[in-house]
Structure formats: structure tokens, C-alpha cells
Amino acid sequence: MERWQGKVAVVTGASTGIGAATALELVKSGMIVIGMARRLDKVESLKAELPDDMKCKLHSRFIDVTDEESIKMAFNWIEKEFGGVDVIVNNAGTIKAGRFSDANNSDAVKTNINTNFTGVVLCTREVLLSLEKRNVDGHIININSVWGHYSPTKEEIAPVHNVYSATKFAITGFSETLRQELDYLNRKTKVTSISPGATGTDRLKTHLPAEKIANALRPEDIASAIKYALSTPPKVQVTELTVTPVGSL
């Protein structure tokens, strides 16, 4: 992680779960971390888990990734306060359940798409603009899902997960397209898609039975995978990293 000492990382959805674990891991690895979320009190509470000399490296900032103006305001603040962004972990996500055939399902569909996909694209754009402005190379990490590579089975999909899997398939396509664009532009910014299997976050606990949660990954496991991808030498790019519990997806 020498390359990233003192550099600025943004983690979206940093209030709980994978985002919170990642924010802590990156601070401990020597980075300045901006934990973005709607629940800033939860991001601030993470400082209690850090040594006193590291608390000043974790900062919180409100963001609503479904609102383009909110995204622009957050990244403009980072530019003014810290000079720019070097790494982003696009972690913010949601699962709004509902049947496709439900006539009242429009809000759930839009929330899933805007949070899980459109927000990722818009946040990434702001980071790319920051990197280009300073003529530096960074790292874009998109938190995907195993369901971004295969469709859930009938047993896995209950309760109905709406367009969640489709939004993660979109992240798979976006990550690869972005990688190709950066190569075309002769930029050395890395793009990594990390696809966890079942992970014991608060969100997942509302969608899976207790016996499946017991075998789930921990948020810290995914944070370790993120650190691994970041710690590779400049010429090494981890394009896709799938992390699952032993014995199951």
C-alpha cells in the first residue's frame, strides 16, 4: 500500500457493512478516507474503532447517490478540502424487493437502478475528472455481486429481488467498458470489480434466513479483498475478484 500513503480514498455507503469495514481498513493502511453516506452519525462513530492518531484521517460527508447534485456537491467539497480523489470504492447499494408484475413497483425499480448503477457511474465520473485535472492515475473499485455474473435461482430470489441482479450485471458491463475507455485514452487508472457472495451485512439479514447468514462472509473479508486489489504493483490490475463463503455462493 506504499503507493497510497497519504492519498485520498472515497468510500460510498460507509455507514455500515462493507463500506464501514473498508473505511476503517483504508485508514489503517495509511490513506485519508472520506466516508460518504446519508447517515453521517454512523460514519463518525467509526472513529471510536481507530487509534487516537488515526481518527483525524477519517472524514464524513453526506451524499445521496441517487441525486446528481448531491454527488457533485460532495466531490466539489473534497476538491476544495483535500485537492482531489485518488481512489473510490463504489459500495453504496440497496435491494428494494418487489415483483415485476406489480403495477405499484415503479419506485422500487427506480431506487434499485439509481442507487446500484446510475450512482456508481456518476460518482466514478467525478473521480475521473479529478484524476484528469491533476494528471494522476488512480483506482476505481466497484462493489459488484456474484449475481452480477449469474441470475439467482428460484430458491435464492425469495423474497423477490426485483432488478437487483440486473443492476449488478450492469456494473459488470460498466467496469469492463470503463477499463477499455481508459486503455484507449492511455490512462493507467485501474478498474476492479469485486463480486462478493453472501455477506453478513444488515441489508442481507433482512433478505436471507438465519442458517444462510451463519455461513456468510464478514464485511471485513471484503475489505481485505479491496486492500489486496489496491496493494498490487502499478503494472498489475485485478479486473475481477469473486469472494464467496467456502462451500457455497
N, C-alpha and C positions, 0 to 999 in steps of 0.2 A: 504493500500500500504506500510505498515511499512517494510515488508519483502524485498522490492525492493529499499529502500532508498540507494542512492549511487551506485546502481548496474547498469550494462551496458546493454542497450537495442539497438538493431539494428532495424531500420525500412527501408525496401526497398521501392523504388518508393516514396521517401519522398519529392519530389519536389512540388507536387500539391495534391489536393483532399484528400482522406482518409489518405494517407501517411503523408502529411503535417500536417493535423489536429492531427494525432496520435503522431507525433514527439513533437508537442507543448504540448499536454496533458500529455505525459510521463515526459517531463522536468518539468512541473509544479507540477507533482506528486513526484518529488524528484529523478528521475533517470538521469543518464548520457546517452544521446541519440546520436547514430551515424546515421544520416540521409543519407542513400545511394541512389544515383540517378546518372543519366548521366548529368543532368542539375544542377551542383553544385551551380550556382549563385542563383537559386531559393531556394535551401535549406538555403543558407547563409542569404537570405533576410528574412527568417522566424524569425531570431533573433530580428528583429525590433518589433515583436509582444510580446517579452518576457521582463519582468522586468530586469533592468540592472544586478542585482545579479544572474540572471539565464542564461544570454546569454552564459556564459562560459561552460554551461552544454550541449549545442547543438553543435555537430561537423558534418561536411560534409565529405563524401568520395565517390569518383567515383566508380561506379560499372555498369557493363553490365551483367545482369543476364543470357544472352544467351551465354556468354563466360566463360568457366570454369576457365581459367587462371585469368580473371578479378576477379572472385569470390574469388579464392584462395589468390590473392594479397590483396584484400580488408580485408579479415579476418586475414591474417597474420599481416597486419598493425595494426589491432585492438589488436591483442595479444601482439604486441610489445609496443603499446602505453598505453593500458588500462588493460592488463593482461588476457582478455578473454571476452566472451559474456555470459550473463545470460538469456536474453530474446530476441527473434526475432519475429518481425511482418512481415511475408512474404506477402507484399502488392503489389509489382510490378506486373503489368499485362497490357494486351493490348487486343484490338479487331481489328483484321485485317479481314475486310469483304471480301466475295467472294463466288461464287458458287462452290460446289464440282465438278460439271461437267465442270468447266473451266480448259482447258488444261494449262493455264498460271498461275494457282493458287498455285503453289508449295511453293513460298516464303511466302505467307500469311499463309499457313498451318504450315510451319516450325516455323515461327515467333510466332504464337499463342502457339504452343506446347512448344517451347523452353523458352518463357517468362513466360507463365502461369503455366507450370508444371515442366519441367526439371530444370529451375532455382530455383524453390521452393525446390525441392529435394536436389539440390547441396548446396544451402545456408544452409538448415537445417542440412545437413551432417557436414558442418564446425562448426556449433554451437554445435552439439552433441559431436564432437571431443574435442572442447574447454571445455565443461562441464565434460566430462570423464577425461580429463587430470587433471582437478582441483578437481575431485571427488565432484562436487556440482550438485544440481538439479536446473533446470531452467524451462522455459515455452516457448513452441513453439506455435505461433498463426498464423494460415493460413487464409488469407482473401479469402474466397470462394465466392459463389453466390447462390441465390435461383435456378439459372439454373444449379447448381451442384447437384440438387436433383430432378428436373423435366425438361423435354425438353420444350423449348419455343414453343408457338403456332405459327400458320401461321401468325397471325397479329403481334406478338411480334418479329418475326425473320426478318422482313424487316427493313433496308436492310439486306441481307443475312449475318448471323454471323459466317459462316464457322464452324470451330471446337471449337469455344469459349466454348460452353456449354459442349462439351466433355472434354475439359481440366479441367473444374470445377468439373465434375463428377470424374475425376482422382484425384483431390485434396480431395474430399470426401473419396475416397478409400485409398489414401495415408495417410491421417490423422488417419484413423482407424487402418491401418496396422502398422503405427509408434507407436500408442498407445499400440497395442498388443506387439510389439517388446520390448518396454521399460518395460512393465509389466513382460515379460519373463525374462528380464535382471535384474529385481528387482530394477529398477530405478524409482525415484519419480518425474521425469520431466513431467510436464503436457503438453497435446496437446489439443488445442482448434481450432475448425473450426468455423469461423464466416461468415455467409451467408447473405449478405445484399440484399434487393430488390433494386429497382431503387433509385440510389443515385446521387444527382446533382453535379457530377464531370465534368471537362472539357471534358473528354473522352465520357461520356454518352451523353452530349449535342450534340455531332456530330452524335448520333445514334437514338435519340428519338425526337418526336415532342414537341413543347413548352408546350402544355397542359399537357403532362405527366411529364415533368420536373418540372412544378409548384407544383405537388403533391409529388415530390421526397423527400427522406431523405436528410439531410445535412451530409457532411463528418464528422462533429463534433458528429453527432449521433452515427456513427460507432466507433469513437474514444472513446466515453463514454462506449460503449459495450466492447471494448477492455480493458479499465480500470476496468470495472466490473469483467471480467474474471480473470484479474491479481490479483484483490484485494481479491479473495476468500481465505479462510483459507487453509493451506497446505494440509489438507485431502480432500478438495473439488475440484473436477475437472469439469469444464464446458466443455463437449465434443463437443457439437454443439449448436450454438446460431444463430437463424434466426431473422433478423431485417428487418421489412417491413413497408412501409407507411400504416397508418390506412386506411382500405377500399380497399387496392389493394396490389398485389405483385410487 
